[in-house]
């Protein structure tokens, strides 16, 4: 009797029930979430961007500081005993008082936009990692399927060897079984190679050693309505960054307008001339007739450009959400259809009974197994697409 094995794990554990999924994810963190968090915490590129943001804050602070005070010293000597002259000037120049506040607010808004852009990079990295991990689960499920077939073929080959000795089958039958084993071993090698490639890609994103051995199943995730996913766009870091950029350019336009106001310089002056000493104050005003005449218009144009980009990005996100949600429903229907036919995992049991009753030859059994394997691989592909789309729709859950 041939050993009965499950080609495909019971599907009930993979059919999403929203209430159960939400409860499970709230209780424990999946191995996939653990790997994502480890990579996010140890990714050098993200850390570099955070350092660049800190440098940006320093630059903005320096750019909005008062100009350095100016000190001027003059000493001249007269001829023929007429006497010497000495002059010391100390002055401080500054822009229109309200300009500093306007630039400070614009800089803070720009920093917030940069922070949100980094959050968007963090989300993008987390999503890329999750897609690789979901693919890793897919590859390992395929490998488990092929390995199960190989185990069963090994038992069949023992039966074939006995039947060959008894003259019940021909050498061609034996060669056919050996060819099938070789074919499946070749497929298994391909899956193992892809497993190694994905693992290497993931490891390259982290400075610490990753443990991927526990990544065997897809994460349980909630399935919301299409409208709920559209509502979550308010959490999108890229859209928030664009909105902050629009606000920043509004403030830049205000600062540019105030930069057209006069700037001033106040100082103290001391003179010593032929025994006499003089002390007083100096004041000057710079009239900005020529510089930065188009700065306000440029800021407003950048604001409009950022606003248009934000509208386009939101439209693309809405279209992608609608498209993925519709695809998700189709894949879910296909998964359910497969479950109705093969979900009880009794197909192989039926084959075993038919083989034992002499209704199937060994080669007929192999062909039936091959058919079942093709159908199951098709299901695994649908399941993989389903969880990839579901993970993308729930991507904002990756935000801290």
C-alpha positions in Angstrom: 0.0 0.0 0.0 1.4 3.4 -0.9 1.7 6.0 1.8 -1.0 8.6 1.6 0.4 12.2 2.0 -1.2 15.6 1.8 -0.2 17.5 -1.3 -1.8 20.6 0.0 -2.3 21.7 3.6 -5.9 22.2 4.6 -7.2 25.4 3.2 -9.4 26.3 6.1 -6.4 27.8 7.9 -5.9 30.2 5.0 -9.5 31.3 4.3 -9.7 34.7 6.0 -12.3 35.4 8.6 -11.9 39.0 9.6 -12.8 38.7 13.3 -10.5 35.7 13.8 -7.6 37.4 11.9 -7.9 40.6 13.9 -7.9 38.7 17.1 -4.9 36.5 16.2 -2.7 39.4 14.9 -3.5 41.3 18.1 -2.3 38.4 20.2 1.0 37.4 18.6 3.4 38.7 16.0 3.9 36.5 13.0 7.5 35.4 11.9 7.0 37.7 8.8 6.3 40.7 11.0 9.4 39.9 13.1 11.7 39.8 10.1 10.2 43.0 8.7 10.8 44.8 12.0 14.4 43.5 12.2 15.2 44.8 8.7 13.6 48.2 9.3 15.5 48.7 12.5 18.9 47.6 11.0 18.7 49.1 7.4 21.6 51.3 6.7 19.9 53.3 4.0 17.1 54.4 6.3 19.5 55.3 9.0 21.5 57.4 6.5 18.4 59.3 5.5 17.6 60.0 9.2 21.1 61.4 9.5 20.5 63.6 6.5 17.4 64.9 8.1 19.3 65.8 11.2 21.8 67.7 9.0 18.9 69.4 7.2 17.6 70.7 10.6 21.1 72.1 11.4 21.3 73.8 8.0 17.9 75.4 8.3 18.8 76.7 11.7 22.0 78.3 10.4 20.3 79.7 7.3 17.8 81.6 9.5 20.4 83.0 12.0 21.4 86.6 12.3 24.3 87.7 10.2 27.7 87.8 11.9 28.5 91.1 13.5 31.0 93.2 11.6 34.0 94.8 13.3 36.2 97.4 11.4 39.3 99.0 12.8 41.2 101.8 11.0 44.5 103.4 12.1 46.3 106.0 10.0 49.4 108.1 10.7 49.7 111.8 9.8 52.9 113.5 8.5 54.9 116.3 10.0 53.4 115.8 13.5 49.9 116.6 12.4 48.7 113.6 14.5 47.2 110.1 14.0 43.7 108.9 13.5 41.9 105.8 14.9 38.5 104.5 14.1 36.6 101.5 15.5 33.2 100.4 14.1 31.0 97.6 15.3 27.7 96.8 13.5 25.0 94.2 13.3 22.8 93.7 10.3 19.4 92.0 10.3 16.5 91.4 8.0 12.9 92.5 8.4 11.9 91.2 11.8 8.9 89.1 10.6 11.0 87.4 8.0 12.8 85.2 10.6 9.5 83.8 11.8 8.3 83.2 8.3 11.5 81.3 7.3 11.4 79.3 10.6 7.8 78.2 10.0 8.6 77.3 6.4 11.7 75.3 7.5 9.8 73.4 10.1 7.1 72.5 7.5 9.9 71.3 5.2 11.4 69.2 7.9 8.0 67.7 8.6 7.6 66.9 4.9 11.1 65.3 4.9 10.2 63.3 8.0 7.1 62.0 6.3 9.0 61.2 3.1 11.4 59.1 5.2 8.3 57.4 6.7 7.2 56.7 3.2 10.6 55.2 2.4 10.3 53.1 5.6 6.9 51.9 4.5 8.1 51.1 0.9 11.0 49.1 2.3 8.7 47.2 4.7 6.3 46.5 1.8 9.2 45.2 -0.4 10.4 43.0 2.4 6.9 41.7 3.0 6.4 40.9 -0.7 9.7 38.9 -0.7 8.6 37.0 2.5 5.2 36.2 1.0 7.0 34.9 -2.1 9.3 32.9 0.2 6.3 31.2 1.8 5.0 30.5 -1.8 8.2 28.9 -2.8 8.4 26.8 0.3 4.8 25.6 -0.1 5.7 24.6 -3.7 8.8 22.8 -2.4 6.8 21.0 0.3 4.3 19.8 -2.4 7.1 18.5 -4.7 8.9 16.9 -1.7 5.8 15.0 -0.8 5.4 13.7 -4.3 9.0 12.6 -4.3 8.5 10.7 -1.1 5.5 8.9 -2.5 7.3 8.1 -5.8 10.1 6.6 -3.7 7.7 4.2 -2.2 6.2 3.5 -5.6 9.6 2.7 -7.0 9.9 0.0 -4.3 6.6 -1.5 -5.4 7.7 -1.2 -9.1 10.9 -3.0 -8.4 9.0 -5.9 -6.8 6.5 -6.0 -9.7 9.4 -6.0 -12.2 10.9 -9.0 -10.5 7.6 -10.8 -10.7 7.3 -9.9 -14.4 4.1 -7.8 -13.8 5.5 -4.7 -15.5 8.2 -3.9 -18.0 11.5 -2.0 -17.8 9.8 0.9 -19.6 7.5 1.3 -16.7 10.5 1.4 -14.3 12.2 4.0 -16.5 9.0 6.0 -16.6 8.9 6.2 -12.8 12.6 7.1 -12.7 12.0 9.9 -15.2 9.1 11.2 -13.1 11.3 11.2 -10.0 14.1 13.0 -11.9 11.6 15.6 -13.1 10.3 16.4 -9.6 13.8 16.5 -8.2 14.7 19.1 -10.8 11.7 21.1 -9.8 12.6 20.9 -6.2 16.2 22.1 -7.0 14.7 25.1 -8.7 12.5 26.0 -5.7 15.5 25.6 -3.4 17.6 27.9 -5.5 14.8 30.5 -5.5 14.6 30.1 -1.7 18.3 30.9 -1.4 18.0 33.9 -3.7 15.1 35.4 -1.7 17.0 34.8 1.5 20.1 36.6 0.1 18.0 39.5 -1.0 16.5 39.9 2.4 19.8 39.5 4.2 21.3 42.3 2.0 18.8 44.7 3.5 19.9 44.1 7.1 23.1 44.5 9.1 22.1 41.6 11.4 21.7 37.9 10.7 18.1 37.1 9.9 16.4 33.9 11.0 14.0 32.9 8.1 13.5 29.3 9.2 10.1 30.2 10.8 8.7 31.8 7.7 6.4 29.0 6.6 2.8 30.4 6.4 1.2 33.6 5.2 0.3 36.1 7.9 -3.3 36.3 9.0 -4.6 39.7 8.0 -8.0 41.4 8.2 -10.0 41.9 5.0 -11.8 45.2 5.0 -14.2 46.7 2.6 -13.1 48.7 -0.5 -14.4 51.9 1.1 -12.4 51.3 4.3 -9.2 50.8 2.3 -9.9 54.1 0.4 -10.4 55.9 3.7 -7.0 54.7 4.9 -5.3 56.9 2.2 -5.3 59.6 4.8 -2.5 57.6 6.5 -0.3 57.5 3.3 3.1 59.1 4.1 3.7 60.1 0.5 0.4 62.0 0.4 1.0 63.6 3.8 4.5 64.6 2.7 3.1 66.3 -0.5 0.5 68.2 1.6 3.2 69.4 3.9 5.3 70.5 0.9 2.3 72.5 -0.4 2.1 74.2 3.0 5.8 74.8 3.1 5.8 76.6 -0.3 2.9 78.7 0.9 5.1 79.8 3.8 8.1 80.2 1.4 5.9 82.6 -0.6 5.1 84.6 2.5 8.8 84.7 3.4 9.7 85.8 -0.1 7.2 88.6 0.1 8.7 89.8 3.4 12.2 89.5 1.9 11.2 92.5 -0.3 11.0 94.6 2.8 14.1 96.6 3.8 16.9 95.2 6.0 18.8 97.2 8.5 22.1 97.6 10.2 22.8 99.2 13.6 26.2 99.8 15.0 28.6 101.7 17.3 31.4 103.9 16.1 34.4 105.3 18.0 36.9 107.8 16.5 40.1 109.3 17.9 41.5 112.1 15.9 44.3 114.5 16.8 43.7 114.2 20.5 39.9 114.4 20.2 37.6 111.4 20.7 34.2 110.8 19.2 31.5 108.2 20.0 28.2 107.5 18.3 25.9 105.1 16.6 25.4 104.2 13.0 22.3 103.0 11.2 21.8 101.9 7.6 19.0 100.4 5.5 19.2 98.2 2.5 16.5 98.6 -0.2 15.9 95.3 -2.0 15.1 96.7 -5.4 16.9 94.2 -7.5 17.4 90.9 -5.6 14.8 88.0 -5.3 12.2 89.8 -7.4 10.8 86.4 -8.6 11.2 84.5 -5.4 7.5 84.7 -4.3 6.3 83.7 -7.8 8.7 80.8 -7.8 7.4 79.6 -4.4 3.8 79.7 -5.6 4.7 77.8 -8.7 6.4 75.1 -6.6 3.3 75.0 -4.4 1.0 74.5 -7.4 3.3 71.8 -8.8 3.3 69.9 -5.4 -0.4 70.2 -5.3 -0.8 68.7 -8.7 1.6 65.9 -7.9 -0.4 65.2 -4.8 -3.7 65.0 -6.8 -2.1 62.6 -9.3 -0.6 60.4 -6.6 -3.9 60.1 -4.9 -5.7 59.3 -8.1 -3.2 56.5 -8.8 -3.6 55.1 -5.3 -7.3 55.1 -5.6 -7.2 53.3 -8.9 -4.7 50.7 -7.6 -6.8 50.0 -4.5 -9.9 49.5 -6.6 -8.0 47.2 -9.0 -6.4 45.1 -6.3 -9.6 44.8 -4.4 -11.4 43.5 -7.5 -8.6 41.1 -8.2 -8.7 40.0 -4.6 -12.3 39.0 -4.9 -11.7 37.0 -8.0 -8.8 35.2 -6.4 -10.8 34.5 -3.3 -13.6 32.9 -5.5 -11.0 30.7 -7.2 -9.6 29.6 -3.9 -13.1 28.7 -2.7 -13.8 26.8 -5.9 -10.6 24.8 -5.4 -11.5 24.1 -1.8 -14.9 22.6 -2.9 -13.1 20.1 -5.2 -9.8 19.4 -3.5 -10.1 21.0 -0.1 -10.9 17.8 1.8 -7.5 16.3 0.7 -9.2 13.0 -0.2 -8.2 12.9 -3.8 -5.0 10.9 -3.1 -7.0 8.6 -0.9 -9.3 7.9 -3.8 -6.3 7.2 -6.0 -4.9 4.8 -3.3 -8.1 2.9 -3.2 -8.3 2.6 -7.0 -4.7 1.4 -7.1 -5.3 -1.2 -4.4 -8.4 -2.4 -6.2 -6.4 -2.9 -9.4 -8.3 -0.2 -11.3 -5.1 1.9 -11.9 -1.7 0.8 -13.0 1.4 2.3 -11.5 1.8 4.7 -14.4 -1.9 5.6 -14.3 -1.3 6.5 -10.7 1.7 8.6 -11.6 -0.3 10.5 -14.2 -3.1 11.2 -11.7 -0.6 12.5 -9.2 0.9 14.7 -11.9 -2.6 16.1 -12.7 -3.3 16.7 -9.0 0.1 18.4 -8.7 -0.6 20.7 -11.6 -4.0 21.7 -10.1 -2.4 22.3 -6.7 0.4 24.4 -8.1 -2.2 26.5 -9.8 -4.0 27.0 -6.5 -0.7 27.9 -4.8 -0.2 30.6 -7.4 -3.7 32.0 -6.9 -3.1 31.9 -3.1 0.2 33.7 -3.5 -1.4 36.5 -5.6 -4.2 36.8 -3.1 -1.9 37.3 -0.1 0.3 39.7 -2.1 -2.7 41.9 -2.9 -4.1 41.6 0.7 -0.7 42.6 2.1 -0.5 45.6 -0.1 -4.0 46.7 0.8 -3.1 46.4 4.5 0.2 48.1 4.0 -0.5 50.9 6.4 -0.5 48.4 9.3 3.2 48.3 8.8 3.5 51.9 10.0 4.6 52.4 13.6 
